[in-house]
Amino acid sequence: MNEGDLRILERRDFQSLIDALRHAGYRVLGPVVRDAAIVYDEIRSDTDLPVGWTDEQEGGSYRLKRRDDAALFGYVVGPQSWKKYLFPPREKLWQADRTKQGFTVHEEPVEDVPLAFLGVRSCELHAIAIQDRTFMPVDPHYRARREKLLLIAINCGQAASTCFCVSMNTGPRARAGFDLALTEVLRDGIHHFLLEPGSEKGASLIRGLPTRPATRENAAEIDRAEERATAQMKRSMEPGAREILAKNPEHPRWEDVASRCLACANCTMACPTCFCSTVEDVTDLTGDHAERWRSWDSCFTLDFSRLHGGSVRTSTKSRYRQWLTHKLSSWYDQFGSSGCVGCGRCITWCPVGIDLTVEVRAIGGAGGTHGTH
């Protein structure tokens, strides 16, 4: 980043950013408070944002509470990820109708309105990049949405107790993969946003806003926010997790965690990178109309690994081992990176508070085979 590219947008002018996005034809999606959580939905006004709200997270626990200021982005991450907009939980792929010549198949069109994600954390930028590697080469529905997407990041100024992005090299500061990055500054009566362009689309957006140049002291606020969030993280992923899991398929800890795991699939539903799905073909009563639907699935469900002779993974132990080993180890072989970005959602939204950082450490400890670091 060139220091001269950094601009300041005052809090009172934040609505101008939303208006500019909408005027450019984007459907703006961002954080809102609903059902006692911060989730993602359409944003039309800055008052739709979670003004003055924060979250407290721990293993199996999530609570909203009021802040003592009017921060717009003073929370961490909630139960939903941006995945639901690029890879919807349920989506029609095509439909077919009987004709005199046979069947005519119609591909389901993708909504043509481009999306703008407002308030994307660094860990979530990395998650989107991981899903890009999974879907962009093979999925025209994902690709159509992704190619029109505008990404506005928000640098984290605080961390939840379940965050461990620093140890995954995915945050807390957004360094790439965005069109525009924001840093919210609240101190001594000041409330403004530092705007950093990450693409020409982002730079063009800034030029239409009522901003002013930032100083070197203003730029230092980004470093201070990063340092503050980093200092608050109490969890970390064990170095060498890839080798630890690959070399310990029969470690006794797998039985231990299986005795606690409910195989409920909450972790995979909340995860911003999990991509397991199932496909269902349905017809009407006449047999003249058929549809193919894709829905999210999970490696924790018994039917997911069912083949013609039955389920391949019949035990909770085998399914948890598959999930964790794929996520942190064999994902490298497929996609060249870990499948985990350290957002901590799987810890927060696990009903029994299973912590994957603890499980990896236990498997790599006494009785385990350590990987090379």
C-alpha positions as CSV (number, residue, x, y, z in Angstrom):
1,M,0.0,0.0,0.0
2,N,1.2,3.5,-0.9
3,E,0.6,5.8,2.0
4,G,-0.9,8.3,-0.5
5,D,-3.6,5.8,-1.4
6,L,-5.0,5.7,2.1
7,R,-8.1,7.9,2.7
8,I,-10.3,8.8,5.6
9,L,-14.1,8.5,5.6
10,E,-15.9,10.1,8.5
11,R,-18.5,8.1,10.3
12,R,-21.2,10.6,9.4
13,D,-20.5,9.9,5.7
14,F,-20.5,6.1,5.9
15,Q,-24.0,6.0,4.2
16,S,-22.3,7.5,1.1
17,L,-20.4,4.2,0.7
18,I,-23.5,2.1,0.8
19,D,-25.3,4.6,-1.5
20,A,-22.4,4.5,-4.0
21,L,-22.5,0.7,-4.1
22,R,-26.2,0.6,-4.6
23,H,-26.0,3.3,-7.3
24,A,-23.4,1.2,-9.1
25,G,-26.0,-1.6,-9.3
26,Y,-24.7,-3.8,-6.4
27,R,-26.9,-5.7,-4.0
28,V,-25.1,-4.8,-0.7
29,L,-24.8,-7.6,1.8
30,G,-23.4,-7.0,5.3
31,P,-23.8,-7.8,9.0
32,V,-27.1,-7.3,10.8
33,V,-28.5,-8.3,14.2
34,R,-31.1,-11.0,14.0
35,D,-32.2,-13.9,16.2
36,A,-29.7,-12.9,18.9
37,A,-26.8,-13.2,16.5
38,I,-24.9,-11.1,14.0
39,V,-25.7,-12.6,10.5
40,Y,-25.4,-11.5,6.9
41,D,-28.3,-9.9,5.0
42,E,-29.1,-7.1,2.6
43,I,-28.0,-3.6,3.7
44,R,-29.7,-0.5,2.6
45,S,-28.7,1.9,5.4
46,D,-25.9,2.2,7.9
47,T,-28.5,1.9,10.6
48,D,-29.0,-1.7,9.4
49,L,-25.5,-2.5,10.7
50,P,-24.9,-3.9,14.2
51,V,-24.3,-0.4,15.7
52,G,-22.9,-0.7,19.2
53,W,-23.0,-4.5,19.4
54,T,-20.3,-7.0,20.1
55,D,-20.1,-10.7,20.6
56,E,-18.7,-12.9,23.3
57,Q,-17.6,-16.4,22.2
58,E,-16.2,-19.5,23.8
59,G,-16.4,-23.2,23.0
60,G,-20.1,-24.0,22.6
61,S,-21.1,-20.4,23.6
62,Y,-22.1,-17.3,21.7
63,R,-23.7,-14.2,23.2
64,L,-24.4,-10.6,22.0
65,K,-23.8,-7.7,24.4
66,R,-23.8,-4.0,24.1
67,R,-20.6,-2.1,23.6
68,D,-19.9,1.2,25.3
69,D,-19.5,2.9,21.9
70,A,-21.2,3.1,18.6
71,A,-18.9,0.9,16.5
72,L,-20.3,-0.4,13.3
73,F,-18.0,-3.5,13.1
74,G,-17.2,-4.0,16.8
75,Y,-17.8,-7.8,16.7
76,V,-15.9,-10.8,15.3
77,V,-17.7,-13.4,13.3
78,G,-21.1,-15.0,13.7
79,P,-22.7,-18.3,12.8
80,Q,-22.9,-17.6,9.1
81,S,-20.2,-17.2,6.5
82,W,-20.3,-15.5,3.1
83,K,-20.3,-19.0,1.6
84,K,-24.1,-19.0,1.6
85,Y,-24.2,-16.4,-1.1
86,L,-21.6,-17.9,-3.4
87,F,-22.5,-21.5,-2.7
88,P,-26.1,-21.5,-1.6
89,P,-27.4,-24.0,1.0
90,R,-30.0,-25.2,-1.6
91,E,-29.9,-24.4,-5.3
92,K,-31.8,-25.6,-8.4
93,L,-29.3,-26.6,-11.1
94,W,-31.6,-27.4,-13.9
95,Q,-35.1,-28.4,-14.8
96,A,-36.4,-30.7,-17.6
97,D,-39.7,-31.0,-19.4
98,R,-41.1,-33.8,-21.5
99,T,-41.7,-33.0,-25.2
100,K,-42.8,-35.0,-28.2
101,Q,-39.1,-35.5,-29.0
102,G,-38.0,-36.5,-25.5
103,F,-36.9,-34.1,-22.8
104,T,-35.8,-30.5,-23.0
105,V,-33.3,-29.4,-20.3
106,H,-33.1,-25.8,-19.1
107,E,-30.1,-24.7,-17.1
108,E,-31.2,-22.7,-14.1
109,P,-30.1,-19.1,-14.6
110,V,-28.0,-17.3,-11.9
111,E,-29.4,-14.1,-10.6
112,D,-27.8,-11.3,-12.6
113,V,-27.5,-8.7,-9.9
114,P,-23.9,-8.3,-8.8
115,L,-23.1,-8.6,-5.1
116,A,-21.0,-6.4,-2.8
117,F,-19.9,-8.0,0.5
118,L,-19.5,-5.3,3.1
119,G,-17.4,-6.2,6.2
120,V,-15.4,-9.2,5.2
121,R,-12.8,-10.3,7.7
122,S,-9.3,-11.4,6.6
123,C,-10.0,-15.0,7.6
124,E,-13.1,-14.9,5.4
125,L,-11.2,-13.5,2.5
126,H,-8.9,-16.5,2.8
127,A,-11.9,-18.8,3.0
128,I,-13.3,-17.3,-0.2
129,A,-10.0,-17.8,-1.9
130,I,-10.1,-21.5,-0.8
131,Q,-13.6,-22.0,-2.2
132,D,-12.4,-20.3,-5.4
133,R,-9.8,-23.0,-5.9
134,T,-12.6,-25.6,-5.3
135,F,-15.4,-24.2,-7.4
136,M,-14.1,-21.8,-10.1
137,P,-12.7,-24.4,-12.5
138,V,-15.8,-26.7,-12.3
139,D,-19.0,-24.8,-11.2
140,P,-20.5,-22.3,-13.6
141,H,-23.1,-21.1,-10.9
142,Y,-20.3,-20.3,-8.4
143,R,-18.2,-18.7,-11.1
144,A,-21.0,-16.5,-12.4
145,R,-21.5,-15.0,-8.9
146,R,-17.9,-14.7,-8.0
147,E,-16.8,-12.9,-11.2
148,K,-19.2,-10.0,-10.4
149,L,-18.4,-9.9,-6.7
150,L,-17.1,-6.8,-4.9
151,L,-15.2,-7.4,-1.7
152,I,-15.0,-4.8,1.0
153,A,-12.9,-6.0,3.9
154,I,-12.9,-4.8,7.5
155,N,-9.7,-5.2,9.5
156,C,-10.2,-6.8,12.9
157,G,-9.5,-4.6,15.9
158,Q,-10.5,-7.3,18.4
159,A,-10.6,-11.1,18.5
160,A,-12.9,-13.6,20.0
161,S,-11.5,-16.2,22.4
162,T,-12.1,-18.8,19.7
163,C,-10.0,-17.0,17.0
164,F,-6.7,-18.4,15.9
165,C,-6.1,-16.8,12.5
166,V,-2.6,-15.6,13.4
167,S,-1.3,-19.2,13.6
168,M,-3.0,-19.9,10.2
169,N,-1.4,-16.8,8.6
170,T,-4.9,-15.6,7.6
171,G,-5.3,-12.5,9.7
172,P,-6.3,-10.4,11.6
173,R,-5.3,-7.8,9.0
174,A,-6.5,-8.1,5.4
175,R,-3.5,-7.9,3.1
176,A,-4.8,-9.1,-0.3
177,G,-7.9,-10.4,-2.0
178,F,-10.1,-7.3,-1.5
179,D,-11.3,-4.4,-3.6
180,L,-11.4,-2.1,-0.6
181,A,-10.3,-2.5,3.0
182,L,-11.7,-0.5,5.9
183,T,-10.2,0.0,9.4
184,E,-12.7,1.5,12.0
185,V,-11.1,4.0,14.3
186,L,-12.8,4.9,17.6
187,R,-10.9,6.9,20.2
188,D,-10.9,10.3,21.9
189,G,-14.1,11.4,20.3
190,I,-12.9,10.3,16.8
191,H,-14.9,7.9,14.7
192,H,-13.8,7.4,11.2
193,F,-12.7,4.8,8.7
194,L,-9.4,4.4,6.9
195,L,-10.0,3.3,3.3
196,E,-7.4,1.3,1.5
197,P,-8.0,0.3,-2.2
198,G,-7.0,-3.2,-3.2
199,S,-8.1,-3.0,-6.9
200,E,-9.1,-0.5,-9.5
201,K,-12.7,-1.1,-8.7
202,G,-12.0,-0.1,-5.1
203,A,-10.0,2.9,-6.0
204,S,-12.8,4.1,-8.3
205,L,-15.3,3.7,-5.5
206,I,-13.2,5.8,-3.2
207,R,-13.0,8.6,-5.7
208,G,-16.7,9.1,-5.5
209,L,-16.8,9.4,-1.7
210,P,-16.4,12.4,0.5
211,T,-12.9,11.4,1.8
212,R,-9.7,13.2,2.8
213,P,-6.1,12.1,2.7
214,A,-4.7,10.1,5.7
215,T,-1.5,11.0,7.5
216,R,1.3,8.7,8.6
217,E,-0.2,8.8,12.1
218,N,-3.6,7.7,10.7
219,A,-1.9,4.8,8.8
220,A,-0.4,3.7,12.2
221,E,-3.9,3.0,13.4
222,I,-4.1,0.0,11.1
223,D,-1.0,-1.5,12.8
224,R,-2.4,-0.8,16.2
225,A,-5.7,-2.5,15.4
226,E,-3.8,-5.5,14.2
227,E,-1.6,-5.6,17.3
228,R,-4.6,-5.3,19.5
229,A,-6.5,-8.2,17.9
230,T,-3.4,-10.4,17.8
231,A,-2.7,-9.9,21.5
232,Q,-6.3,-11.0,22.3
233,M,-5.9,-14.4,20.7
234,K,-5.4,-17.2,23.2
235,R,-5.7,-20.2,20.8
236,S,-3.3,-21.4,18.1
237,M,-3.0,-24.2,15.7
238,E,-0.2,-26.7,16.4
239,P,2.7,-26.3,14.0
240,G,3.0,-29.4,11.8
241,A,-0.7,-30.2,12.1
242,R,-0.6,-31.6,8.6
243,E,2.0,-34.3,9.4
244,I,0.6,-34.9,12.9
245,L,-2.8,-36.0,11.6
246,A,-1.5,-37.8,8.6
247,K,0.7,-40.0,10.8
248,N,-1.7,-40.8,13.5
249,P,-4.9,-42.4,12.1
250,E,-5.2,-44.8,15.0
251,H,-4.3,-42.5,17.9
252,P,-6.5,-43.2,21.0
253,R,-7.6,-39.5,21.0
254,W,-10.0,-40.2,18.0
255,E,-12.0,-42.5,20.3
256,D,-12.0,-39.9,23.0
257,V,-13.3,-37.1,20.8
258,A,-15.9,-39.4,19.3
259,S,-17.3,-40.0,22.7
260,R,-18.0,-36.3,23.0
261,C,-18.9,-35.5,19.3
262,L,-22.7,-35.5,18.5
263,A,-22.0,-35.8,14.7
264,C,-24.5,-33.0,14.4
265,A,-22.6,-31.3,11.5
266,N,-22.8,-27.8,13.1
267,C,-19.1,-27.4,12.5
268,T,-19.3,-28.1,8.8
269,M,-22.4,-25.9,8.4
270,A,-20.7,-22.9,10.1
271,C,-17.4,-23.5,8.4
272,P,-16.6,-21.0,5.6
273,T,-14.7,-23.5,3.5
274,C,-16.6,-26.8,3.8
275,F,-18.1,-27.7,0.4
276,C,-19.7,-31.1,0.8
277,S,-23.0,-31.3,-1.0
278,T,-25.6,-33.8,-2.3
279,V,-27.7,-33.8,-5.4
280,E,-31.4,-34.7,-5.5
281,D,-33.5,-35.3,-8.6
282,V,-37.3,-34.8,-8.2
283,T,-40.2,-35.2,-10.6
284,D,-43.9,-34.1,-10.5
285,L,-46.7,-36.7,-10.3
286,T,-47.1,-36.9,-14.1
287,G,-43.4,-37.5,-14.8
288,D,-43.4,-34.7,-17.3
289,H,-41.3,-32.3,-15.2
290,A,-38.0,-33.0,-13.4
291,E,-35.6,-30.8,-11.4
292,R,-32.1,-31.3,-10.0
293,W,-31.3,-29.6,-6.7
294,R,-28.0,-29.3,-4.9
295,S,-28.0,-29.0,-1.1
296,W,-25.3,-28.7,1.5
297,D,-24.3,-32.0,3.1
298,S,-21.7,-33.0,5.6
299,C,-19.1,-35.7,6.1
300,F,-20.6,-36.1,9.5
301,T,-23.9,-37.6,8.2
302,L,-24.1,-41.3,7.9
303,D,-25.6,-41.2,4.4
304,F,-22.9,-39.0,2.9
305,S,-20.4,-41.9,2.6
306,R,-23.1,-44.4,1.6
307,L,-22.2,-46.5,-1.4
308,H,-24.0,-49.4,-2.9
309,G,-23.0,-51.7,-0.1
310,G,-23.6,-49.4,2.8
311,S,-21.9,-46.5,4.6
312,V,-18.1,-46.4,4.4
313,R,-17.8,-44.5,7.7
314,T,-20.3,-46.0,10.1
315,S,-18.7,-44.6,13.4
316,T,-18.5,-41.1,14.7
317,K,-14.8,-41.7,15.2
318,S,-14.3,-42.3,11.5
319,R,-16.4,-39.4,10.5
320,Y,-14.7,-36.9,12.9
321,R,-11.3,-38.2,11.8
322,Q,-12.2,-37.8,8.1
323,W,-13.3,-34.2,8.7
324,L,-10.3,-33.0,10.8
325,T,-7.7,-34.9,8.7
326,H,-9.1,-33.6,5.4
327,K,-9.4,-30.1,6.7
328,L,-5.9,-29.8,8.2
329,S,-3.9,-32.3,6.3
330,S,-5.0,-33.9,3.0
331,W,-6.6,-30.6,1.9
332,Y,-3.0,-29.5,1.1
333,D,-2.7,-32.4,-1.4
334,Q,-5.9,-31.3,-3.2
335,F,-5.7,-27.6,-3.1
336,G,-2.3,-26.5,-1.9
337,S,-3.3,-25.0,1.4
338,S,-5.0,-25.9,4.7
339,G,-8.8,-26.0,4.6
340,C,-8.9,-24.0,7.9
341,V,-8.7,-20.3,8.2
342,G,-8.7,-20.0,12.0
343,C,-12.1,-18.2,12.3
344,G,-13.1,-20.4,15.3
345,R,-16.7,-20.9,14.2
346,C,-16.5,-24.7,14.6
347,I,-15.4,-24.2,18.2
348,T,-18.1,-21.6,19.1
349,W,-21.0,-23.5,17.4
350,C,-20.1,-27.0,18.6
351,P,-22.8,-27.8,21.1
352,V,-20.3,-29.6,23.3
353,G,-17.4,-27.2,22.7
354,I,-15.0,-29.5,21.0
355,D,-11.9,-27.4,20.1
356,L,-9.9,-28.6,17.1
357,T,-6.7,-26.9,18.2
358,V,-6.9,-28.9,21.5
359,E,-7.5,-32.1,19.6
360,V,-4.6,-31.6,17.2
361,R,-2.3,-30.8,20.2
362,A,-3.5,-34.0,22.0
363,I,-2.9,-36.2,19.0
364,G,0.6,-34.7,18.5
365,G,1.4,-35.1,22.2
366,A,2.2,-38.2,24.2
367,G,1.5,-41.3,22.2
368,G,1.4,-39.5,18.9
369,T,3.9,-39.2,16.0
370,H,5.0,-35.6,15.5
371,G,5.4,-34.1,12.1
372,T,8.4,-32.1,11.0
373,H,7.8,-28.3,11.7
